[in-house]
Amino acid sequence: MTPEQNDLVTRSGPDRPLGALLRRYWQPIALLEELDGPRPAKPVKVLGQDMVLFRDSQGQLGLLDRDCPHRGADLAFGRLDDGGLRCLFHGWLFDVDGNCIQTPGEPAGSRLCTRVKQRAYPVVQRAGMIFGYLGEGEPPAFPGLDCFAAPDSHVFAFKGYLDCNWLQALEVGIDPAHASFLHRFFEDEEGDAYGKQFRARSADSDVTMIQVLREFENPDITITPTDIGFRLTALRPLPDGRTHVRITNLFFPQAFLIPLSETMTITQWHVPIDDYSCYWYAAFTSFAEPVEKEEMRRQRLTLYELPDYKPRLGRHNDYGYDVAEQGSRTYTGMGGDINVHDQWAVESMGRIQDRTREHLGTTDKGIVAYRAMLLKQIRKVEQGERPLLDITAEEARAVADPGTVDGVAPAGVDVDAYWREVDARRRAAAPWGPAVAVAE
C-alpha cells in the first residue's frame, strides 16, 4: 500500500473519509453491564469523539457530546436527577435527546434553555451491548444475524482493549493461516482459557482442531462475496481423504463471525477509540442451552481488568512470555489464551501498522479482499452513494446470517453441501428459530 492508502484506511476522525464511512453504521460503544450500579453514566470515546452515555430515571438511554454547551465543562461527571443529566458547573439539565430542560441560575422566565441543545446520538441495546449511531440522517437497520435474533439468555457479550489501530486488530480475524503457527500447542491435553476450542473434538471428527492446525499448516483459502461482506473458506485436506472445513465471515465494515464450537459462534467487532487504540466487542451466541453468563464473565475477568477492560498481559509485562514454555508447550511462549497471542501479534506491528513495508502472500487473500472492499466503500461515500449494508428495514429482511462451520467433511462429500447442511442443522435447533432481520 502507499502511505496515502494506509492513511486512508486507518484514520477514523470526523474529518476523514474513513470516519465518514464508519459513521454510517451502528457502532458498539459499551457493554450493557457497564451501566450497572448506582450511577448508570460513563464517558465513552468512539471514532475519536468524546461522549457521555447514561440511563435516565425512566430507563431511557442517552448519548451526548461530553462538553456542556454552556461553557464546556465535563458532562461525564454530571448528576443524574430530574429525568436527565445535570452539569455540575451551573446545574443545566439535559434529557436523552440533548434538549436543555433547565437553566436554574437564570432569571425567572428566561427562555435561554429553548435556544440551547446538546448534540445527541441514537442508541439501542442489542446482544448485550449498547450501539450508538454517530452519523447524519437515519441509521441503517440491523441485518438478520444470529446474535441479534437470539434471546438475551443465549448471548453473552464482552470486550477488551487493544493498544493499536483498529484495522490491524480486525485483519487478524480474517487470516486463517496464522492459527497454525500463532495458536499452535505442542501438547494435546485439555487446556485452559480460550485455547480449549482448539482441543475439542467435533461430532464428525476424531481429530482435534489443534492437531489439524499443527500438522496441516497450508490451507486452501477461498473468498466468496455475501450480503454482509464475504465468506472465507479454509480447507485442509487430511491424508485419509477427509477435509477439515472452516467457514468464517467478514461482516462489513468492522466485524467477523467465527465458530467457537458446534453450538456457539462469536461475532466480533473492532471499534476505534481513536487512531491509536481500539476495543474488540464480542457476542457469544449459543444455539443450544442458555449461556452461563456469570461464569463466562468470571473467567474473562481473570484476564481483563475493570473498569477499562484492559488485558492483564501486554506490552508492560512482555505478554507473559516464558522461554521454557516456548520450547515445549506453546509456539509463542505466551500461555494458553489465544487472545493474548492475537494481542501480541497486532500490537507488535506498532500503534498504526506501516503497510508500505509488508509483503503479502497467498494466505493473505482475506486481507487483500477486505482492503479492496474498504477502499471501494470509502469512495462510494465520497461520491454520495450508499455503502454496503447501509440498509433500510425492508432491505434488512432479505439479509440473513451466512453461517459458520468448523468440522471435518467425509471423504468424497461435496464440501459446500457439507458445511451448509451442518450450519442449517445447528440453526434449526436454535430455540429462537431461523435468524430474521432486526429493523429499527
Secondary structure, 3 states (H helix, E strand, C coil): CCHHHHHHHHCCCCCCHHHHHHCCCEEEEEEHHHHCCCCCEEEEEECCEEEEEEECCCCCEEEEECECCCCCCEHHHCEEECCEEECCCCCCEECCCCEEEECCCCCCCCCHHHHCECCECCEEEECCEEEEECCCCCCCCECECHHHHCCHHHEEEEEEEECCCHHHHHHHHHCCCCHHHHCCECCCCCCCHHHHHHCCCCCCCCCCHHHHHHHCCCCEEEEEECCCEEEEEEEEECCCCCEEEEEEEEECCCEEEEEEECCEEEEEEEEEEECCEEEEEEEEEECCCCCCHHHHHHHHHCCEECCCCEECCCHHHHHHCCHHHHHHCECCCCCCCHHHHHHHHHHCCCCCCCHHHCCCCHHHHHHHHHHHHHHHHHHHHHCCCCCCCCCCHHHHCCCECCCCEEEEECCCCCHHHHHHHHHHHHHHCCCCCCCCCECC
